[in-house]
Amino acid sequence: MEEKILEMAIIGAGPAGLTAAIYGARGGLDTAVFAGPAAGGQLLMTMDIENFPGFANPISGFDLMTKVLTQAKRLGAQIINENVREIEVSSNLFTIRAGQKDYKTKTIIIATGAQARWLGLPSESKLMGKGISGCATCDGFFYKGKEVAVIGGGDTAAEDALFLTKFATKVYMIHRRDQLRAAFLLQQKIKSNPKIEMIYDHVVEEFLGENKVEGAILKNVKTGDKKTLNASAFFVAIGHTPNTEIFKGKVKLDNEGYVEVNANFETSVEGIYAAGDVCDRIYKQAIVAAGSGCMAAMNAIKHLENK
Ligand SMILES: Cc1cc2nc3c(=O)[nH]c(=O)nc-3n(C[C@H](O)[C@H](O)[C@H](O)COP(=O)(O)OP(=O)(O)OC[C@H]3O[C@@H](n4cnc5c(N)ncnc54)[C@H](O)[C@@H]3O)c2cc1C
């Protein structure tokens, strides 16, 4: 029997990948999503989503992504619960190697997301979503009138700290060095904001609390001295790593490993698109990922029509 050729192969089943699948399937394409062991993406790590349109009340990441997955399946997208190991790029047909099989496809949408970098402390995993967050835009609103802390010293950490001053009464910024790495203008804004207190030369040794975070033990990297900082939330802002290892040398990546795309979400290879956090250095929000998944899929459909 001749092997079936997919028209759209989507790698990754977060908001970007599953939205692309909805548009691919509704566009009449033979669409498959390589979802890894569990579809859903990063939102599975969060309990309360309040900023995804369409839900008047908070919805958990699991419930939201189950709905999106069900929708994609109902419309005819095939979900393959395998990690993609490799892609082979050729001029007219691509090969995807996943599990024990090879799949041929006319287009690919890369939607493998990015991972927030964490400190790697056991207390951090225990209290994740219970006061430990990787997203100030997503969770800052929950800490109105509270004292919070941001960990990091780059642009994202500085922007997060400034954003959090809208809600929190005080924002500590914990940085392991004796000066910020953030852009000069951001540094000026940080310094002139009375709600922000810098804690230089310190790292978090452990977070405190059982069912919600109550504080952290900080260690001075120069003297070794330790102190306790009480705060209702800690925002870890030490960067993201895009999931692009398997695409190195296949499509163009930028210096931080994000897939480079143009305004049509086309990569450096004709017929291969990218969407969501894997190509988004700035927003990293579910609605943006979903929107770019839609755009990538619509452009892939157009590309096939014009072939
Ligand atoms: C704790 C937390 C809370 C958040 N809260 C909010 C919020 O309230 N509101 C909001 O808008 N955003 C929130 N975000 C951000 C949001 O989750 C992301 O912006 C969004 O999930 C990005 O979607 P994506 O589809 O690009 O990637 P992802 O959601 O990262 O999905 C990519 C998927 O691809 C899979 N994958 C990777 N490599 C492969 C491979 N080789 N083969 C197959 N599959 C692969 C990954 O395992 C993952 O499942 C939050 C993020 C975190 C971490």
The ligand as an ORCA input file, in Angstrom:
! r2SCAN-3c Opt
* xyz 0 1
  C       3.085     28.602     34.457
  C       2.621     29.327     33.219
  C       1.456     30.078     33.248
  C       1.015     30.740     32.112
  N      -0.138     31.441     32.176
  C      -0.608     32.057     31.065
  C      -1.842     32.777     31.104
  O      -2.497     32.869     32.142
  N      -2.247     33.374     29.954
  C      -1.527     33.316     28.791
  O      -1.966     33.855     27.777
  N      -0.349     32.655     28.748
  C       0.120     32.025     29.841
  N       1.318     31.372     29.807
  C       2.092     31.390     28.547
  C       1.494     30.377     27.549
  O       1.418     29.118     28.175
  C       2.352     30.278     26.295
  O       2.506     31.558     25.711
  C       1.707     29.356     25.275
  O       1.457     28.096     25.831
  C       2.603     29.194     24.048
  O       1.956     28.302     23.187
  P       2.744     27.467     22.097
  O       1.720     26.648     21.395
  O       3.605     28.357     21.300
  O       3.757     26.527     22.894
  P       3.586     25.518     24.115
  O       2.381     25.795     24.909
  O       4.914     25.530     24.787
  O       3.389     24.114     23.394
  C       4.407     23.503     22.646
  C       4.246     21.996     22.742
  O       5.147     21.374     21.825
  C       5.690     20.225     22.430
  N       6.940     19.833     21.774
  C       8.177     20.366     21.918
  N       9.070     19.699     21.154
  C       8.363     18.708     20.517
  C       8.730     17.673     19.601
  N       9.988     17.508     19.180
  N       7.760     16.838     19.145
  C       6.458     16.997     19.560
  N       6.068     17.947     20.438
  C       7.013     18.795     20.908
  C       5.915     20.687     23.875
  O       6.062     19.580     24.732
  C       4.602     21.438     24.129
  O       3.597     20.555     24.554
  C       1.775     30.682     30.915
  C       2.957     29.933     30.875
  C       3.371     29.257     32.003
  C       4.662     28.440     31.950
*
